Amino acid sequence: MRFTMETRVTTRKQTILRLDEAFLDRLKYYADRQHKSLNAYVESVLRAEVEKREELPHFPSCPELSSGIKALSGILEGKITQKDLDEDDRLAYLLSR
């Protein structure tokens, strides 16, 4: 992919996904409700998810949270102030998980 101020050139590549039949039916239902093709719907859902994840802070030293940290996030809920969240992006990230 190459981007310029005037032109955006993208290469689209066809891919195959194996999906459970019942799940595929659910996807088709939601695509129809949004008046989109199945392909357009799945692409929009995937794009939204990736963009959401890219907005989260990235911590190279801790790419995956351990199960112990995940368990603690529920214990801490309600005991953290807004000031704590404003001052520590990592804490805000943990509580959002």
C-alpha positions, 0 to 999 in steps of 0.5 A: 500500500502506498499513500500520497496526498492526492491519491491512495493506491490500495491492493485488494487481495482475496482470501478464504475464511472457514467459518462455522455455518451458524456463525456465518448465518449470523454474519449474513443476518447482520450484513443484511440489516446494514444493507451491506454485502457479507464481504463489506460487512465482515471487512467493516467489522474487522477494520473497526476492531483493528482501529480500536486496538490501534488506539490503545496504548502499546507497551512493548515490555508487556504485549500480553497480560498475564492471567494474574494481572487480568484477575486483579483488574476486577478486584481493583475496580471501584477503588481507583480514582479518575486522577489515578487513571489520568496519571497512569495509562497502563492502569487505564488500559488494565481496567479497560480489559 
